[in-house]
Amino acid sequence: MLAASKASNNQARADSLTVDALDANLRLLNEFLPVQGWACMSSVVGAQPLAVGTGAFTSPTVDTLTALAGGQWVESRALAHLFTRSLNAAEQLQFFTGHLQDVQAGDCLLKFNLFNERQEPTGCILGIAEQAVIDGATHEDWRRVRACARTISFTVDLCAELLVANELVNEMQRDVFIDALTGVLNRAGWMRRLKQIEAQCMKSGADAAIVMFDLDFLKVVNDTHGHSAGDDLLRLTAQTISSALRSSDSVGRLGGDEFGVVTYSTTPAIAQLLIARLESALARVNVNVSLGMALKSEAGTLESALELADERMYAYKRNKTVPRSVRRPILTETEASLDSAAR
């Protein structure tokens, strides 16, 4: 009955509840005006369209309802915002063969357009019935149908509000776990990811590795070219590291000029290949870093591996000589546009 994909746990739950409510409303609608079937389609902007049906509209698709909602409609005198037209033979063969044998070309299609409180269209209700049923409906029947249609409209509008609420929740989660400057995980988000991978390792027995990075000469860049150049360098470093990772790897900015990568289901050889790939990618954009790597298997836990990788990184960094000046980082055209947008 649901023509929708699961965008997220929250949105999937909201969609499921919406479908249940619409299904109950359509069944109630059929008590007020018994016809061969009723269907509801929501078309909330930004949401995955929902298609719910009963009777002849069993398991409808959004495409089916969109096609049936087209055509030349005539506004009914029985009820405001109710439109009718005849079902043609092609539609009967395409959409109703095999559902109910008593759906025939020439039967009456009903349509109620749905609007939210701002009078913006949010979908429609469709029905199909013999013309005699429509002609025999009383004023009281139509009054109940109108009340039910309003309830369905409210339900569809509520679906839109739930979508907005879900987007706000997602945005809040991004704010909590994402570094605003670089767009990668912040320290809280990265440590949360470490706990998730630790649990995965305990369950599967797979190994994981931590790679710690410290930007070399960030202070020199800030002093020579200004803090905007330092921000450019941080963004470029985050983007370059991200581009060299697998989809299962995660990168975070853990402090002012410190980054960390955690890679799951790895081996010493794979971890060394990752380091070589990261060093090569950073060298291509003239980003100087000091790094250290440690495996969970050698440290015992990812938290211990983090400490060991950090020690190795600083031991590597102590052997470097600080230059008097460093070239300003050069962003690609795409990175530069993102940089301008961020500012």
Kinemage of the C-alpha trace (Angstrom):
@kinemage 1
@onewidth
@group {chain A} dominant
@subgroup {mainchain}
@vectorlist {calphas} color= white
{ca met a 1} P 0.000 0.000 0.000
{ca leu a 2} L 2.959 2.338 0.443
{ca ala a 3} L 4.804 3.657 -2.574
{ca ala a 4} L 7.760 5.159 -0.729
{ca ser a 5} L 11.391 4.458 0.066
{ca lys a 6} L 12.771 4.704 3.591
{ca ala a 7} L 14.767 7.893 3.810
{ca ser a 8} L 15.580 7.573 7.499
{ca asn a 9} L 14.306 5.764 10.562
{ca asn a 10} L 12.334 8.790 11.713
{ca gln a 11} L 10.910 9.548 8.299
{ca ala a 12} L 10.132 5.873 7.636
{ca arg a 13} L 8.202 5.736 10.907
{ca ala a 14} L 6.338 8.943 10.032
{ca asp a 15} L 5.483 7.542 6.587
{ca ser a 16} L 4.219 4.301 8.125
{ca leu a 17} L 1.983 6.131 10.592
{ca thr a 18} L 0.686 8.388 7.822
{ca val a 19} L -0.204 5.401 5.647
{ca asp a 20} L -2.031 3.729 8.539
{ca ala a 21} L -4.018 6.910 9.198
{ca leu a 22} L -4.874 7.394 5.507
{ca asp a 23} L -5.903 3.755 5.167
{ca ala a 24} L -8.254 4.091 8.160
{ca asn a 25} L -9.724 7.302 6.709
{ca leu a 26} L -10.345 5.702 3.313
{ca arg a 27} L -12.155 2.782 4.945
{ca leu a 28} L -14.277 5.243 6.922
{ca leu a 29} L -14.954 7.158 3.718
{ca asn a 30} L -16.272 3.955 2.177
{ca glu a 31} L -18.730 3.620 5.068
{ca phe a 32} L -20.128 7.037 4.206
{ca leu a 33} L -20.268 6.457 0.452
{ca pro a 34} L -19.767 2.791 -0.550
{ca val a 35} L -18.022 2.638 -3.932
{ca gln a 36} L -15.721 0.190 -5.754
{ca gly a 37} L -12.658 1.819 -4.221
{ca trp a 38} L -10.945 4.891 -2.805
{ca ala a 39} L -7.356 6.085 -3.064
{ca cys a 40} L -5.287 8.937 -1.674
{ca met a 41} L -2.086 10.391 -3.077
{ca ser a 42} L 0.070 12.936 -1.278
{ca ser a 43} L 2.422 15.130 -3.274
{ca val a 44} L 4.101 17.146 -0.539
{ca val a 45} L 7.078 19.019 -1.978
{ca gly a 46} L 10.321 17.491 -0.738
{ca ala a 47} L 8.675 14.314 0.543
{ca gln a 48} L 8.586 10.867 -0.993
{ca pro a 49} L 5.041 10.675 -2.494
{ca leu a 50} L 2.645 8.319 -0.728
{ca ala a 51} L -0.042 6.268 -2.449
{ca val a 52} L -2.701 4.484 -0.381
{ca gly a 53} L -5.783 2.672 -1.669
{ca thr a 54} L -8.668 0.331 -0.887
{ca gly a 55} L -10.959 -1.832 -3.005
{ca ala a 56} L -10.293 -1.380 -6.701
{ca phe a 57} L -7.241 0.708 -5.791
{ca thr a 58} L -5.405 -2.108 -4.026
{ca ser a 59} L -1.639 -1.427 -3.966
{ca pro a 60} L -1.735 1.710 -6.130
{ca thr a 61} L 1.376 3.427 -7.395
{ca val a 62} L 1.927 7.165 -7.519
{ca asp a 63} L 2.219 6.928 -11.316
{ca thr a 64} L -1.159 5.161 -11.559
{ca leu a 65} L -2.940 7.743 -9.425
{ca thr a 66} L -1.217 10.613 -11.227
{ca ala a 67} L -2.426 9.236 -14.563
{ca leu a 68} L -5.996 8.811 -13.284
{ca ala a 69} L -5.975 12.305 -11.770
{ca gly a 70} L -5.466 13.742 -15.268
{ca gly a 71} L -8.112 14.250 -17.902
{ca gln a 72} L -11.050 16.624 -18.225
{ca trp a 73} L -12.916 16.956 -14.947
{ca val a 74} L -16.295 18.539 -14.344
{ca glu a 75} L -17.035 20.225 -11.017
{ca ser a 76} L -19.896 18.518 -9.253
{ca arg a 77} L -22.991 20.373 -8.083
{ca ala a 78} L -23.284 17.991 -5.145
{ca leu a 79} L -20.210 19.159 -3.266
{ca ala a 80} L -17.651 21.962 -3.496
{ca his a 81} L -14.163 20.847 -4.592
{ca leu a 82} L -15.587 17.548 -5.901
{ca phe a 83} L -14.900 16.781 -9.565
{ca thr a 84} L -16.150 13.905 -11.697
{ca arg a 85} L -15.455 12.310 -15.064
{ca ser a 86} L -16.045 8.975 -16.777
{ca leu a 87} L -13.479 6.172 -16.711
{ca asn a 88} L -12.396 5.446 -20.270
{ca ala a 89} L -11.827 1.970 -21.718
{ca ala a 90} L -8.033 2.335 -21.891
{ca glu a 91} L -7.853 3.269 -18.198
{ca gln a 92} L -10.140 0.398 -17.259
{ca leu a 93} L -7.917 -2.106 -19.076
{ca gln a 94} L -4.645 -0.600 -17.838
{ca phe a 95} L -5.415 0.028 -14.183
{ca phe a 96} L -8.340 -2.126 -13.082
{ca thr a 97} L -8.239 -5.443 -14.950
{ca gly a 98} L -7.701 -8.191 -12.395
{ca his a 99} L -8.687 -6.069 -9.388
{ca leu a 100} L -12.485 -6.034 -9.450
{ca gln a 101} L -14.382 -7.401 -12.419
{ca asp a 102} L -17.260 -4.970 -11.858
{ca val a 103} L -15.118 -1.905 -12.654
{ca gln a 104} L -16.196 -0.955 -16.149
{ca ala a 105} L -15.413 1.740 -18.660
{ca gly a 106} L -17.964 4.490 -18.174
{ca asp a 107} L -17.976 4.232 -14.393
{ca cys a 108} L -17.687 7.541 -12.574
{ca leu a 109} L -14.333 8.741 -11.280
{ca leu a 110} L -14.416 11.132 -8.322
{ca lys a 111} L -11.651 13.519 -7.303
{ca phe a 112} L -11.167 15.727 -4.263
{ca asn a 113} L -8.147 18.027 -4.420
{ca leu a 114} L -6.348 18.400 -1.082
{ca phe a 115} L -4.921 21.690 0.179
{ca asn a 116} L -3.066 22.721 3.331
{ca glu a 117} L -3.904 25.711 5.508
{ca arg a 118} L -1.999 27.989 3.093
{ca gln a 119} L -4.190 26.686 0.248
{ca glu a 120} L -1.207 24.950 -1.365
{ca pro a 121} L -2.020 21.652 -3.163
{ca thr a 122} L -0.878 18.581 -1.220
{ca gly a 123} L -2.481 15.717 -3.160
{ca cys a 124} L -5.878 14.324 -3.991
{ca ile a 125} L -8.469 11.661 -3.144
{ca leu a 126} L -9.789 9.484 -5.966
{ca gly a 127} L -12.849 7.235 -6.005
{ca ile a 128} L -14.552 5.048 -8.563
{ca ala a 129} L -18.238 4.057 -8.566
{ca glu a 130} L -21.189 3.250 -10.786
{ca gln a 131} L -23.003 6.368 -11.914
{ca ala a 132} L -26.168 5.163 -10.164
{ca val a 133} L -24.387 5.183 -6.792
{ca ile a 134} L -23.281 8.777 -7.308
{ca asp a 135} L -26.720 9.874 -8.499
{ca gly a 136} L -28.330 8.199 -5.476
{ca ala a 137} L -26.069 9.811 -2.864
{ca thr a 138} L -27.932 12.083 -0.440
{ca his a 139} L -26.987 15.471 0.929
{ca glu a 140} L -26.075 13.771 4.234
{ca asp a 141} L -23.781 11.322 2.378
{ca trp a 142} L -21.914 14.178 0.743
{ca arg a 143} L -21.663 16.079 4.050
{ca arg a 144} L -19.947 13.066 5.649
{ca val a 145} L -17.694 12.619 2.647
{ca arg a 146} L -16.615 16.251 2.899
{ca ala a 147} L -15.833 15.863 6.616
{ca cys a 148} L -13.761 12.764 5.916
{ca ala a 149} L -11.928 14.510 3.061
{ca arg a 150} L -10.976 17.307 5.444
{ca thr a 151} L -9.547 14.769 7.886
{ca ile a 152} L -7.511 13.174 5.089
{ca ser a 153} L -6.255 16.604 4.035
{ca phe a 154} L -5.197 17.271 7.632
{ca thr a 155} L -3.356 13.934 7.752
{ca val a 156} L -1.455 14.693 4.534
{ca asp a 157} L -0.588 18.166 5.842
{ca leu a 158} L 0.638 16.603 9.082
{ca cys a 159} L 2.889 14.352 6.985
{ca ala a 160} L 4.487 17.500 5.542
{ca glu a 161} L 5.005 18.941 9.021
{ca leu a 162} L 6.639 15.680 10.138
{ca leu a 163} L 8.983 15.943 7.159
{ca val a 164} L 10.032 19.440 8.235
{ca ala a 165} L 10.500 18.229 11.816
{ca asn a 166} L 12.634 15.316 10.611
{ca glu a 167} L 14.813 17.679 8.581
{ca leu a 168} L 15.277 19.872 11.660
{ca val a 169} L 16.308 16.828 13.714
{ca asn a 170} L 18.813 15.833 11.013
{ca glu a 171} L 20.171 19.376 10.931
{ca met a 172} L 20.550 19.403 14.719
{ca gln a 173} L 22.396 16.080 14.565
{ca arg a 174} L 24.708 17.491 11.912
{ca asp a 175} L 25.389 20.503 14.106
{ca val a 176} L 26.231 18.245 17.050
{ca phe a 177} L 28.581 15.872 15.235
{ca ile a 178} L 29.921 17.842 12.229
{ca asp a 179} L 32.741 20.376 12.232
{ca ala a 180} L 31.328 23.588 10.788
{ca leu a 181} L 34.581 24.722 9.137
{ca thr a 182} L 35.633 21.532 7.337
{ca gly a 183} L 32.402 19.531 7.014
{ca val a 184} L 33.955 16.355 8.491
{ca leu a 185} L 33.094 14.828 11.868
{ca asn a 186} L 33.981 16.925 14.891
{ca arg a 187} L 35.613 15.338 17.935
{ca ala a 188} L 32.272 14.280 19.454
{ca gly a 189} L 31.117 12.738 16.169
{ca trp a 190} L 34.425 10.979 15.595
{ca met a 191} L 34.560 9.520 19.119
{ca arg a 192} L 30.984 8.333 18.650
{ca arg a 193} L 32.082 6.606 15.438
{ca leu a 194} L 34.991 4.983 17.303
{ca lys a 195} L 32.555 3.438 19.787
{ca gln a 196} L 30.434 2.084 16.925
{ca ile a 197} L 33.458 0.506 15.243
{ca glu a 198} L 34.723 -0.894 18.563
{ca ala a 199} L 31.380 -2.686 18.945
{ca gln a 200} L 31.563 -3.954 15.349
{ca cys a 201} L 35.067 -5.310 15.956
{ca met a 202} L 33.965 -7.085 19.121
{ca lys a 203} L 31.096 -8.699 17.225
{ca ser a 204} L 32.934 -9.665 14.030
{ca gly a 205} L 36.511 -10.154 15.250
{ca ala a 206} L 37.773 -7.801 12.521
{ca asp a 207} L 40.632 -5.400 13.129
{ca ala a 208} L 40.592 -1.602 12.860
{ca ala a 209} L 43.227 1.100 12.624
{ca ile a 210} L 43.594 4.702 13.759
{ca val a 211} L 45.606 7.246 11.755
{ca met a 212} L 46.308 10.566 13.453
{ca phe a 213} L 47.318 13.677 11.492
{ca asp a 214} L 48.714 16.980 12.665
{ca leu a 215} L 49.043 19.799 10.161
{ca asp a 216} L 52.573 21.054 9.858
{ca phe a 217} L 53.250 24.783 9.943
{ca leu a 218} L 49.622 25.999 10.327
{ca lys a 219} L 50.847 28.820 12.561
{ca val a 220} L 53.353 29.861 9.880
{ca val a 221} L 50.545 29.934 7.288
{ca asn a 222} L 48.372 32.051 9.615
{ca asp a 223} L 51.238 34.445 10.385
{ca thr a 224} L 52.362 34.720 6.746
{ca his a 225} L 49.091 34.718 4.815
{ca gly a 226} L 46.390 35.398 7.412
{ca his a 227} L 43.844 33.235 9.204
{ca ser a 228} L 41.637 32.899 6.115
{ca ala a 229} L 44.530 31.065 4.463
{ca gly a 230} L 44.784 28.854 7.540
{ca asp a 231} L 41.064 28.062 7.227
{ca asp a 232} L 41.622 27.244 3.554
{ca leu a 233} L 44.388 24.865 4.557
{ca leu a 234} L 42.171 23.105 7.109
{ca arg a 235} L 39.345 22.715 4.579
{ca leu a 236} L 41.718 21.482 1.883
{ca thr a 237} L 43.235 18.946 4.293
{ca ala a 238} L 39.816 17.597 5.296
{ca gln a 239} L 38.644 17.352 1.671
{ca thr a 240} L 41.854 15.650 0.540
{ca ile a 241} L 41.793 13.094 3.352
{ca ser a 242} L 38.112 12.338 2.691
{ca ser a 243} L 38.759 11.794 -1.014
{ca ala a 244} L 41.359 9.094 -0.268
{ca leu a 245} L 39.174 7.018 2.083
{ca arg a 246} L 36.880 4.073 1.574
{ca ser a 247} L 33.159 4.554 2.189
{ca ser a 248} L 33.472 2.606 5.471
{ca asp a 249} L 36.275 4.869 6.780
{ca ser a 250} L 35.629 8.016 8.807
{ca val a 251} L 37.594 11.239 9.241
{ca gly a 252} L 37.244 13.804 11.995
{ca arg a 253} L 38.773 17.119 12.965
{ca leu a 254} L 39.771 16.511 16.574
{ca gly a 255} L 41.288 19.879 17.452
{ca gly a 256} L 42.636 23.044 15.894
{ca asp a 257} L 44.962 21.400 13.370
{ca glu a 258} L 44.566 17.725 14.295
{ca phe a 259} L 42.653 15.163 12.256
{ca gly a 260} L 41.947 11.482 12.802
{ca val a 261} L 40.922 8.618 10.517
{ca val a 262} L 39.423 5.348 11.698
{ca thr a 263} L 39.311 2.450 9.269
{ca tyr a 264} L 37.332 -0.726 9.943
{ca ser a 265} L 37.959 -4.299 8.787
{ca thr a 266} L 41.611 -3.768 7.998
{ca thr a 267} L 44.965 -5.530 8.183
{ca pro a 268} L 48.491 -4.155 8.700
{ca ala a 269} L 49.067 -4.294 4.933
{ca ile a 270} L 45.789 -2.512 4.138
{ca ala a 271} L 46.535 0.127 6.773
{ca gln a 272} L 49.965 0.789 5.249
{ca leu a 273} L 48.387 1.111 1.802
{ca leu a 274} L 45.918 3.620 3.255
{ca ile a 275} L 48.759 5.682 4.712
{ca ala a 276} L 50.594 5.648 1.378
{ca arg a 277} L 47.396 6.744 -0.405
{ca leu a 278} L 46.791 9.544 2.098
{ca glu a 279} L 50.391 10.780 1.945
{ca ser a 280} L 50.286 10.794 -1.852
{ca ala a 281} L 46.970 12.670 -1.974
{ca leu a 282} L 48.155 15.306 0.506
{ca ala a 283} L 51.489 15.724 -1.289
{ca arg a 284} L 49.676 16.446 -4.569
{ca val a 285} L 48.028 19.494 -2.990
{ca asn a 286} L 51.195 20.568 -1.105
{ca val a 287} L 49.742 19.881 2.344
{ca asn a 288} L 52.370 18.951 4.933
{ca val a 289} L 51.294 16.680 7.790
{ca ser a 290} L 52.820 14.545 10.497
{ca leu a 291} L 51.027 11.268 11.022
{ca gly a 292} L 51.014 8.168 13.169
{ca met a 293} L 49.118 4.892 12.857
{ca ala a 294} L 48.174 2.147 15.286
{ca leu a 295} L 46.088 -1.013 14.996
{ca lys a 296} L 43.445 -2.051 17.494
{ca ser a 297} L 44.986 -5.519 17.545
{ca glu a 298} L 48.341 -4.172 18.807
{ca ala a 299} L 46.883 -1.728 21.334
{ca gly a 300} L 43.970 -3.784 22.678
{ca thr a 301} L 41.213 -1.200 22.209
{ca leu a 302} L 40.561 1.631 19.783
{ca glu a 303} L 40.961 4.121 22.620
{ca ser a 304} L 44.438 2.710 23.310
{ca ala a 305} L 45.170 2.670 19.573
{ca leu a 306} L 44.238 6.350 19.463
{ca glu a 307} L 46.765 7.139 22.196
{ca leu a 308} L 49.464 5.070 20.494
{ca ala a 309} L 48.844 6.666 17.085
{ca asp a 310} L 48.963 10.089 18.748
{ca glu a 311} L 52.345 9.290 20.352
{ca arg a 312} L 53.758 8.107 17.017
{ca met a 313} L 52.459 11.220 15.262
{ca tyr a 314} L 54.143 13.594 17.718
{ca ala a 315} L 57.380 11.603 17.640
{ca tyr a 316} L 57.374 12.049 13.845
{ca lys a 317} L 56.543 15.740 14.146
{ca arg a 318} L 59.387 16.503 16.591
{ca asn a 319} L 61.945 15.685 13.901
{ca lys a 320} L 60.678 18.377 11.521
{ca thr a 321} L 62.170 21.845 11.129
{ca val a 322} L 59.741 24.749 11.068
{ca pro a 323} L 60.264 26.924 7.939
{ca arg a 324} L 60.043 30.696 7.965
{ca ser a 325} L 57.230 30.733 5.437
{ca val a 326} L 54.871 28.301 3.734
{ca arg a 327} L 53.052 28.738 0.414
{ca arg a 328} L 49.418 29.683 0.663
{ca pro a 329} L 47.208 26.628 -0.015
{ca ile a 330} L 45.696 26.632 -3.509
{ca leu a 331} L 42.119 25.380 -3.707
{ca thr a 332} L 40.568 23.796 -6.753
{ca glu a 333} L 37.733 25.652 -8.472
{ca thr a 334} L 35.138 23.475 -6.682
{ca glu a 335} L 36.811 23.913 -3.300
{ca ala a 336} L 37.101 27.653 -3.839
{ca ser a 337} L 33.370 27.930 -4.558
{ca leu a 338} L 32.604 25.929 -1.413
{ca asp a 339} L 34.966 28.174 0.519
{ca ser a 340} L 33.158 31.306 -0.724
{ca ala a 341} L 29.799 29.808 0.193
{ca ala a 342} L 31.053 28.938 3.679
{ca arg a 343} L 32.099 32.534 4.227
